[in-house]
Amino acid sequence: MSKLSPVVLLAVAALVVSCQRAPRQVATPPPVTQSFEELRTDGAARLAARDWEGALRVYQAALAAQPDDLDVRYGVAIALSQLDRAEEATHAFAWVVQHGSPDQESVRVARQWLASARPATAEPPAERAATSDDGRAVGTVRGRTEGFNPTPGPTATLRILLEGDEAGNRDQRYWAKARLNDRYEISDVVPGGYRLRAQLGPVRLWETRVVVERGRPTVVDLTRATAVASIEALRSPSSP
């Protein structure tokens, strides 16, 4: 059984970082006479066209024939993630990680998606971030994000993690979400050194060290010049 080429996998991986509500074409049901290989090819084409519902339907038909095909499971996971069916997407991406080889592009993307999805389901308690144990005043991290325009349609959303980077604060974590090319703010931060990471889907765009001071804002602008990924990492196959 042939597998999708690395080029196709990379193209499909780029779709994961496209806007969650990007325009999609009207889905049409797959012909009942399609073979498994035809269904798999049809599913990849529908993903490229951002026809998430159509791709999911086609891939599910392919799974009925070959339920252990990694490429099809990966396509199902991508379609589910774009349809905001996060719980189902989590199970689908987890299957890919469990059954694929660690050096496969689909497994790498699945791991990154699973890591980036955690903030949406596990926000830290607000009261823990209000003050430090010894009553020190707290600080704020804020700034702007700019320089990327990966796809047309609604603005994409970043997940931003501020994680303790010193011996005394490694248990401190703060999450925030912000629209790409807009401002962000993380408040009630216990002073100290942190590692700030900003991620769009599976693509990490920024990573830098931040020192938060008590009682005052720390400004960290996330621009194209300071990004750790190129804009090409965000382009879908149909982008100019």
C-alpha positions as CSV (number, residue, x, y, z in Angstrom):
1,M,0.0,0.0,0.0
2,S,1.5,3.3,-1.1
3,K,1.9,6.2,1.3
4,L,1.5,9.9,0.6
5,S,4.7,11.6,-0.4
6,P,6.6,13.9,2.0
7,V,5.6,16.8,-0.2
8,V,1.9,16.0,0.3
9,L,2.3,15.5,4.0
10,L,4.0,18.9,4.3
11,A,1.2,20.5,2.4
12,V,-1.4,18.9,4.6
13,A,0.5,19.9,7.7
14,A,0.4,23.5,6.7
15,L,-3.4,23.4,6.7
16,V,-3.4,22.8,10.5
17,V,-2.2,26.3,11.1
18,S,-4.8,27.9,8.7
19,C,-7.6,29.9,10.3
20,Q,-10.1,27.8,12.2
21,R,-13.0,29.3,10.4
22,A,-11.5,29.7,6.9
23,P,-13.9,29.8,3.9
24,R,-14.6,26.3,2.6
25,Q,-16.2,25.0,-0.5
26,V,-19.6,23.3,-0.4
27,A,-19.1,19.6,0.3
28,T,-20.3,17.0,-2.1
29,P,-20.6,13.3,-1.2
30,P,-17.9,11.0,-2.6
31,P,-19.0,8.5,-5.3
32,V,-19.8,5.1,-3.8
33,T,-17.7,3.4,-6.5
34,Q,-14.4,5.0,-5.3
35,S,-11.6,2.6,-4.3
36,F,-9.6,3.1,-1.2
37,E,-6.8,4.9,-3.0
38,E,-9.3,7.1,-4.8
39,L,-10.9,8.0,-1.5
40,R,-7.5,8.9,0.1
41,T,-6.6,11.1,-2.9
42,D,-10.0,12.7,-2.9
43,G,-9.7,13.4,0.9
44,A,-6.3,15.1,0.4
45,A,-7.8,17.3,-2.4
46,R,-10.7,18.3,-0.2
47,L,-8.3,19.3,2.6
48,A,-6.3,21.4,0.1
49,A,-9.6,23.1,-0.9
50,R,-10.5,23.7,2.8
51,D,-13.6,21.5,2.4
52,W,-13.3,20.2,5.9
53,E,-16.7,18.5,6.1
54,G,-16.3,16.9,2.7
55,A,-12.7,15.7,3.6
56,L,-13.9,14.2,6.8
57,R,-16.7,12.3,5.1
58,V,-14.4,10.9,2.4
59,Y,-11.7,9.9,4.9
60,Q,-14.3,8.2,7.1
61,A,-15.4,6.2,4.1
62,A,-11.8,5.2,3.5
63,L,-11.4,4.2,7.1
64,A,-14.3,1.7,6.7
65,A,-12.1,-0.1,4.2
66,Q,-8.7,0.3,5.9
67,P,-9.1,1.4,9.5
68,D,-5.3,1.3,10.3
69,D,-4.1,3.6,7.5
70,L,-2.0,6.3,9.1
71,D,-2.4,8.9,6.3
72,V,-6.2,8.6,6.4
73,R,-6.3,8.9,10.2
74,Y,-4.1,11.9,9.9
75,G,-6.5,13.5,7.4
76,V,-9.4,12.8,9.7
77,A,-7.5,14.5,12.6
78,I,-6.8,17.6,10.5
79,A,-10.4,17.9,9.3
80,L,-11.8,17.5,12.9
81,S,-9.4,20.2,14.2
82,Q,-10.6,22.7,11.6
83,L,-14.2,21.9,12.4
84,D,-13.7,22.9,16.0
85,R,-14.3,19.3,17.2
86,A,-11.4,19.5,19.6
87,E,-12.1,16.4,21.7
88,E,-12.4,14.1,18.6
89,A,-9.4,15.7,17.0
90,T,-7.4,15.0,20.2
91,H,-8.2,11.3,20.0
92,A,-7.4,11.2,16.2
93,F,-4.1,13.0,16.6
94,A,-3.2,10.7,19.6
95,W,-3.9,7.7,17.4
96,V,-1.4,9.0,14.8
97,V,1.3,9.6,17.5
98,Q,0.7,6.1,19.0
99,H,0.8,4.2,15.6
100,G,3.3,6.2,13.6
101,S,7.0,6.4,13.5
102,P,8.6,9.3,15.5
103,D,10.4,10.6,12.4
104,Q,7.2,10.9,10.3
105,E,6.0,14.4,9.5
106,S,2.4,13.5,10.4
107,V,3.5,12.3,13.8
108,R,5.6,15.5,14.4
109,V,2.6,17.7,13.5
110,A,0.3,15.6,15.6
111,R,2.5,16.0,18.7
112,Q,2.7,19.7,18.2
113,W,-1.1,20.0,17.8
114,L,-1.7,18.0,20.9
115,A,0.8,20.2,22.8
116,S,-0.8,23.5,21.6
117,A,-4.3,22.3,22.3
118,R,-3.7,21.8,26.1
119,P,-4.2,25.5,27.0
120,A,-7.8,25.4,25.8
121,T,-8.7,22.6,28.2
122,A,-6.4,23.2,31.1
123,E,-6.2,26.9,32.1
124,P,-4.3,27.4,35.4
125,P,-6.4,28.6,38.4
126,A,-6.6,32.3,38.5
127,E,-6.0,32.5,42.2
128,R,-2.6,30.9,42.0
129,A,-1.4,33.6,39.7
130,A,-2.7,36.5,41.8
131,T,0.3,36.8,44.2
132,S,3.4,34.9,45.1
133,D,3.5,32.9,48.3
134,D,5.4,35.6,50.1
135,G,3.1,38.4,49.1
136,R,5.3,40.0,46.5
137,A,3.6,42.4,44.0
138,V,2.9,41.0,40.6
139,G,3.7,42.2,37.1
140,T,2.3,42.2,33.6
141,V,3.6,41.0,30.2
142,R,2.1,42.8,27.2
143,G,2.9,43.7,23.7
144,R,1.9,43.4,20.1
145,T,2.1,40.6,17.5
146,E,2.6,41.5,13.9
147,G,4.2,40.7,10.6
148,F,2.3,37.5,9.5
149,N,-0.7,37.1,7.3
150,P,-0.8,33.4,6.6
151,T,-4.2,33.0,5.0
152,P,-7.2,35.1,3.9
153,G,-10.3,35.1,6.1
154,P,-10.7,35.7,9.8
155,T,-7.6,36.5,11.8
156,A,-5.8,33.5,13.3
157,T,-5.5,33.0,17.1
158,L,-2.2,32.6,18.9
159,R,-1.7,30.5,22.1
160,I,0.8,32.2,24.3
161,L,2.6,30.4,27.2
162,L,4.7,32.2,29.9
163,E,6.5,29.5,31.8
164,G,8.9,29.9,34.8
165,D,12.6,29.6,33.8
166,E,14.2,29.8,37.2
167,A,14.7,27.3,40.0
168,G,12.1,29.1,42.2
169,N,9.3,29.5,39.6
170,R,9.3,26.5,37.3
171,D,5.8,25.6,38.5
172,Q,4.5,29.0,37.4
173,R,2.6,29.0,34.1
174,Y,0.4,31.6,32.5
175,W,-1.7,31.2,29.4
176,A,-3.1,33.8,27.0
177,K,-4.8,33.9,23.7
178,A,-4.5,36.7,21.2
179,R,-5.4,37.4,17.6
180,L,-2.5,37.4,15.2
181,N,-1.4,41.0,14.3
182,D,-3.1,42.3,17.5
183,R,-2.1,43.1,21.1
184,Y,-1.8,40.6,23.9
185,E,-1.5,40.8,27.7
186,I,-0.7,38.4,30.5
187,S,-1.5,39.9,33.9
188,D,-0.9,38.9,37.6
189,V,2.5,37.4,36.9
190,V,4.8,36.7,39.8
191,P,8.1,38.5,39.2
192,G,11.0,36.5,37.9
193,G,12.6,35.0,34.7
194,Y,10.3,33.3,32.2
195,R,10.3,31.6,28.8
196,L,7.6,33.1,26.5
197,R,6.4,30.9,23.7
198,A,3.7,31.9,21.1
199,Q,2.3,29.2,18.8
200,L,-0.2,29.2,15.9
201,G,-1.6,25.6,15.5
202,P,1.5,23.4,15.4
203,V,3.9,26.1,14.4
204,R,5.9,27.9,17.1
205,L,6.3,31.5,15.9
206,W,8.1,33.1,18.9
207,E,10.2,31.9,21.8
208,T,12.2,34.3,24.0
209,R,13.3,34.8,27.6
210,V,11.4,37.5,29.6
211,V,12.2,39.0,33.0
212,V,9.0,40.2,34.8
213,E,9.4,43.0,37.4
214,R,7.1,43.6,40.2
215,G,4.5,46.4,39.9
216,R,5.3,47.3,36.3
217,P,4.5,46.0,32.8
218,T,7.1,44.2,30.8
219,V,6.7,44.9,27.1
220,V,7.6,42.1,24.6
221,D,6.6,42.8,21.0
222,L,6.4,39.7,18.9
223,T,7.3,40.8,15.3
224,R,8.3,39.1,12.2
225,A,11.9,40.2,12.8
226,T,12.0,38.3,16.1
227,A,10.1,35.2,15.0
228,V,11.7,31.7,15.1
229,A,9.7,30.5,12.1
230,S,9.4,31.9,8.6
231,I,6.1,33.0,7.0
232,E,6.5,30.1,4.6
233,A,5.7,27.8,7.5
234,L,2.2,29.3,7.7
235,R,1.3,29.3,4.0
236,S,-1.3,26.8,2.8
237,P,-0.8,25.2,-0.7
238,S,-3.2,27.7,-2.3
239,S,-1.6,30.8,-0.8
240,P,0.1,33.1,-3.3
